[in-house]
């Protein structure tokens, strides 16, 4: 019966947007010697799949007489935008709680989608404070809370992604692998339930950022757990605890079917897709594609792979940081602290150690208190990672005092 309800939800969604395309990507297909099909949820009206769950929640609530309620959500991103869009479509009032720290661009987009039908309240420095305020407000006004993932109507709405894929697959083909990002688990639990019985359990590959592996940790523990710390860089998937309903749907899968991808590796994928394909992806939207690079090539070779591109709400003010992270991960940029002698010609001697493809991206004196030596922070970019092998050998040969701090997270965060 689940699939019948999902198909109904999918058909109802045609009121507000056409199906998102399932596209074969030649660049990735050649790279992995496979047929790579991308489900482009970044091309929805709000540039993410979140509009689906929100629409389905509202559709069902309104059908049961919920129009007298004020709808409420807490979100700093895609859920808020989907919520706002659907409020305007149905002509119902909604209140969006967002952290005070939410970028202005996201606030403006949410307001644009909702228009006069939504009110935005900025409360708290972090999401947990914002969410607590939203829950209190819902109780005070007897409103209707629209959760981002942990609700059966939300899961049913997100499962419409799978229903569209089933209709869009080329005739005679079915996915060998279904690769999907995981945050709270609404999308992955919906897709896996829709395709249950049609695809083998081991066909599903779920992907989390290394800084928020809530599903993988929960599967390993055999119960839903709450992470003590989360890296918010992949903001669309940085969830400390998988949803309870979502974990119930996903608990049958082994932890090994969840791939954890470092945040900087995701940046490599984002830059790659932007430069080669002209596709703008947010970090969570690049998760599935970044996972392909992390997988054993033999697992992909000759296979038909569907990868869910979950969102494209990227703030270009973040681009310098994304590029920086990508270059460091690819081994094309390193940071060193040098101990240079305080004598004429010392800097020239150092510059002579650089190769023809090495470029100084940053140069900064850190300390000049010593009479004979000074400490310098230097950032070097190059065209191939192996160039650093020769450069470090030349540093050693010249007796240069140095420390590579590229992967030293504490030092890097303090001084880079």
C-alpha positions in Angstrom: 0.0 0.0 0.0 2.9 2.4 0.6 3.7 2.6 -3.1 0.1 3.3 -4.0 0.0 6.3 -1.5 3.4 7.5 -2.8 2.2 7.4 -6.4 -0.9 9.4 -5.4 1.4 11.9 -3.7 3.6 12.1 -6.8 0.5 12.8 -9.0 -0.7 15.5 -6.6 2.6 17.2 -6.8 2.1 17.9 -10.5 -0.1 20.8 -9.3 3.0 22.8 -8.4 6.0 21.4 -10.3 6.9 19.0 -13.1 9.0 15.9 -12.4 12.7 16.5 -12.0 14.8 14.9 -14.7 16.8 11.7 -14.5 19.8 12.4 -16.7 22.7 10.3 -17.8 25.9 12.1 -17.1 28.6 11.3 -19.7 31.4 12.8 -17.7 30.9 10.6 -14.7 29.9 7.6 -16.8 33.2 7.7 -18.6 35.2 8.3 -15.4 33.7 5.2 -13.7 33.1 3.1 -16.8 29.4 2.8 -15.8 26.1 4.3 -16.6 25.6 7.1 -14.1 22.1 8.6 -14.0 21.6 11.7 -11.9 18.2 12.4 -10.3 18.3 16.2 -10.4 16.4 17.4 -7.3 18.5 20.6 -7.6 16.1 21.5 -10.4 12.9 21.6 -8.3 11.3 25.0 -7.8 13.1 25.4 -4.5 16.3 23.7 -5.7 15.9 20.7 -3.4 13.7 17.7 -2.8 12.4 19.2 0.5 9.4 20.7 -1.3 8.0 17.1 -1.7 7.7 16.2 1.9 6.3 19.6 2.8 3.7 19.5 0.1 2.5 16.0 1.1 2.3 17.0 4.8 0.2 20.1 3.9 -1.9 18.2 1.4 -3.0 15.7 3.9 -3.4 18.1 6.8 -5.7 20.4 4.7 -7.7 17.4 3.5 -8.6 16.6 7.1 -9.6 20.1 8.0 -6.3 21.6 9.1 -6.8 25.0 7.4 -7.6 26.7 10.7 -4.1 25.8 12.1 -1.0 27.9 11.9 1.8 25.8 10.4 5.2 26.0 12.0 8.7 24.8 11.0 12.2 25.3 12.3 14.9 25.3 9.6 17.8 27.4 8.4 17.8 25.9 4.9 16.0 23.8 2.3 13.1 22.7 4.6 12.2 26.3 5.3 12.1 27.1 1.6 10.0 24.2 0.7 7.7 25.0 3.6 7.3 28.6 2.5 6.6 27.7 -1.1 3.9 25.3 -0.1 2.3 27.8 2.4 1.9 30.2 -0.5 0.5 27.5 -2.8 -2.2 26.5 -0.4 -2.8 30.0 0.9 -2.3 29.1 4.5 -0.3 30.9 7.2 3.0 29.6 8.3 5.7 30.7 10.8 9.4 29.8 10.1 11.8 29.8 13.0 15.4 30.3 11.9 18.6 30.8 14.0 19.8 34.3 14.2 23.0 33.2 12.5 21.2 32.1 9.3 22.8 33.8 6.3 20.7 36.7 4.9 20.5 35.0 1.5 18.6 32.0 3.0 16.3 34.3 4.9 15.5 36.4 1.8 14.9 33.3 -0.3 12.5 31.8 2.3 10.6 35.1 2.4 10.5 35.3 -1.4 8.9 31.8 -1.7 6.4 32.4 1.1 5.5 36.0 0.5 2.7 37.4 2.7 1.7 33.9 3.9 4.8 33.4 6.1 6.4 35.1 9.1 10.0 34.6 9.9 11.3 34.6 13.5 15.0 34.6 14.2 15.7 33.0 17.5 18.8 31.3 19.0 22.3 31.1 17.8 22.1 27.4 16.9 19.4 25.1 15.4 18.6 23.3 18.7 17.7 26.6 20.4 15.6 27.6 17.4 13.8 24.2 17.3 13.0 24.3 21.0 11.5 27.8 20.5 9.4 26.6 17.6 8.0 23.6 19.6 7.1 25.9 22.5 5.3 28.3 20.1 3.4 25.4 18.5 2.1 24.3 22.0 1.1 27.9 22.9 -1.0 28.5 19.8 -2.1 24.9 19.2 -0.5 25.0 15.8 0.8 22.3 13.5 4.5 21.5 13.5 5.9 20.4 10.1 9.0 18.3 10.9 11.9 18.2 8.4 12.1 14.3 8.2 10.7 12.4 11.1 7.0 12.0 10.0 5.2 9.4 7.9 3.7 12.1 5.6 7.1 13.7 5.1 8.7 10.3 4.3 5.9 9.5 1.9 6.4 12.8 0.1 10.2 12.3 -0.2 9.5 8.8 -1.6 8.0 10.4 -4.7 11.6 10.8 -5.8 11.7 7.0 -6.1 8.3 6.9 -7.9 9.6 9.2 -10.5 12.8 7.3 -11.0 10.7 4.1 -11.5 8.8 5.8 -14.4 11.9 7.5 -15.9 14.3 4.6 -16.1 15.1 3.7 -19.7 13.1 0.7 -20.9 14.5 -2.6 -19.9 16.9 -1.1 -17.3 16.8 -0.9 -13.6 19.3 0.4 -11.1 22.1 -1.9 -9.9 23.0 0.7 -7.3 21.0 3.5 -5.8 23.2 6.1 -4.1 21.6 8.7 -1.9 22.5 11.3 0.8 21.4 11.0 4.4 20.7 13.7 6.9 17.7 13.0 9.0 16.8 10.0 6.9 13.5 11.2 5.3 14.7 10.7 1.7 16.6 7.5 2.2 13.9 5.8 4.2 11.3 6.7 1.6 13.3 5.5 -1.4 14.4 2.2 0.2 10.8 1.4 1.2 9.5 2.3 -2.2 12.0 0.0 -4.0 11.8 -2.8 -1.4 11.2 -6.1 -3.2 12.3 -4.6 -6.5 15.9 -3.9 -5.7 18.1 -6.1 -3.5 19.0 -4.6 -0.1 22.6 -4.4 -1.0 21.7 -2.1 -4.0 21.2 0.8 -1.6 24.2 3.0 -0.8 23.7 5.7 1.7 26.1 8.6 2.2 26.8 10.8 5.1 29.4 13.6 5.7 32.3 12.6 8.0 31.3 15.3 10.5 27.7 13.9 11.0 27.6 10.1 10.6 24.4 9.7 12.7 23.0 6.8 10.6 26.3 4.9 10.4 26.9 5.2 14.1 23.3 4.2 14.9 23.4 1.1 12.6 26.7 0.0 14.2 25.2 0.5 17.7 21.9 -1.2 16.8 19.9 1.8 18.0 19.4 5.4 17.2 22.1 7.5 18.9 22.7 11.2 19.2 26.1 12.5 18.1 27.8 14.7 20.7 29.3 16.9 18.1 28.4 17.8 14.5 30.4 19.6 11.7 27.9 21.9 10.1 29.8 22.4 6.9 27.4 20.1 5.0 24.5 22.0 6.5 21.8 20.1 4.5 22.9 16.8 6.1 24.5 17.8 9.4 22.0 16.1 11.7 23.0 14.9 15.2 20.3 12.2 15.4 18.6 10.2 12.7 14.8 10.4 12.8 13.1 7.7 14.9 10.7 6.6 12.1 13.6 6.9 9.6 15.9 4.7 11.6 13.1 2.1 12.0 12.9 1.9 8.2 16.7 1.8 7.8 17.8 -0.4 10.7 17.9 -3.6 8.6 20.9 -2.3 6.6 24.4 -3.0 7.7 26.6 0.0 8.7 28.9 -1.0 5.9 26.3 0.2 3.4 26.7 3.8 4.7 29.7 5.6 3.1 31.2 8.4 5.1 32.8 11.1 3.0 35.2 13.8 4.3 33.9 17.4 4.0 36.9 18.4 1.9 36.3 15.5 -0.5 32.8 16.9 -1.1 34.3 20.2 -2.0 36.4 18.5 -4.7 33.2 17.1 -6.2 31.5 20.5 -6.0 34.3 22.3 -7.9 34.6 19.4 -10.4 30.8 19.6 -11.2 30.9 23.4 -11.4 34.0 23.6 -13.7 33.2 20.6 -16.0 29.4 20.4 -16.0 28.4 23.9 -15.0 26.2 22.4 -12.3 25.9 24.3 -9.0 25.6 22.0 -6.0 25.3 22.6 -2.3 27.5 20.4 -0.1 24.7 18.0 0.7 23.7 17.9 -3.0 27.2 16.7 -3.9 27.3 13.9 -1.3 26.2 11.0 -3.6 28.6 12.0 -6.3 31.5 12.3 -3.8 30.7 8.8 -2.7 31.3 7.5 -6.2 35.0 8.6 -5.9 35.3 6.8 -2.5 33.9 3.5 -3.7 35.9 0.6 -5.1 36.0 1.1 -8.9 35.0 -2.5 -9.4 31.8 -1.9 -7.5 30.8 0.6 -10.2 32.3 -0.8 -13.4 29.6 -1.8 -15.9 26.8 -1.0 -13.5 23.7 1.2 -13.8 24.0 3.7 -11.0 21.3 6.2 -9.9 22.7 9.0 -7.8 20.4 11.4 -6.0 21.5 15.1 -6.4 19.5 16.4 -3.5 20.0 20.2 -3.7 21.7 23.2 -5.3 21.1 26.0 -2.8 24.7 27.2 -2.7 25.7 30.6 -1.4 28.6 31.7 -3.7 30.1 33.6 -0.8 31.2 30.2 0.4 33.1 29.5 -2.9 36.5 30.6 -1.8 36.3 28.3 1.2 35.1 25.4 -0.9 37.9 25.9 -3.4 40.5 26.1 -0.6 39.2 22.9 1.0 39.2 21.1 -2.4 42.7 22.1 -3.2 44.0 20.9 0.2 42.2 17.6 -0.1 43.5 17.1 -3.7 47.1 17.7 -2.5 47.4 20.9 -4.6 47.8 23.3 -1.8 49.9 23.1 1.4 50.7 25.4 4.3 54.0 25.5 6.0 55.6 27.3 8.9 59.1 28.1 8.0 62.1 29.1 10.2 64.1 31.4 8.0 67.5 32.9 9.1 67.4 36.7 9.5 70.1 37.5 7.0 70.3 39.1 3.6 69.4 36.7 0.8 67.6 34.1 2.9 64.3 34.8 1.2 65.9 34.6 -2.2 67.5 31.3 -1.3 64.1 29.9 -0.3 62.4 31.1 -3.5 65.0 29.3 -5.5 63.8 26.0 -3.9 60.4 26.4 -5.5 59.6 24.5 -8.7 58.3 26.0 -12.0 54.7 25.1 -11.2 54.8 26.2 -7.5 53.1 29.4 -6.6 53.0 31.3 -3.3 49.4 32.0 -2.3 50.1 33.4 1.2 53.2 34.8 2.9 53.0 36.2 6.4 55.6 36.8 9.2 54.4 35.2 12.4 57.2 36.0 14.7 60.4 38.1 14.5 61.4 38.2 18.1 64.4 35.9 17.7 67.6 37.7 16.5 68.8 34.9 14.2 65.6 33.4 12.9 62.0 34.4 12.0 58.8 32.3 11.7 56.8 32.6 8.5 53.5 31.2 7.4 53.5 30.3 3.7 50.8 28.8 1.5 51.9 27.1 -1.7 49.7 26.0 -4.6 50.9 23.7 -7.4 49.5 21.9 -10.4 50.1 18.3 -9.3 50.3 16.8 -5.9 53.6 15.0 -6.6 55.3 18.4 -6.9 55.3 18.7 -3.2 57.3 15.5 -2.8 60.2 17.1 -4.7 59.7 20.4 -2.9 59.9 18.9 0.6 63.0 17.0 -0.5 64.6 20.3 -1.5 63.6 21.8 1.9 65.3 18.9 3.7 68.4 19.2 1.5 68.8 22.9 2.2 68.5 22.2 6.0 65.4 24.4 6.1 63.4 24.3 9.3 59.7 23.8 8.5 56.5 22.2 9.6 53.6 21.1 7.3 50.4 22.3 9.1 48.0 21.6 6.2 46.3 18.7 8.1 46.8 20.1 11.6 43.2 21.1 12.2 43.9 23.1 15.4 46.7 25.2 13.9 45.0 25.6 10.6 41.8 26.9 12.2 43.8 29.4 14.3 46.1 30.9 11.7 45.1 30.0 8.1 
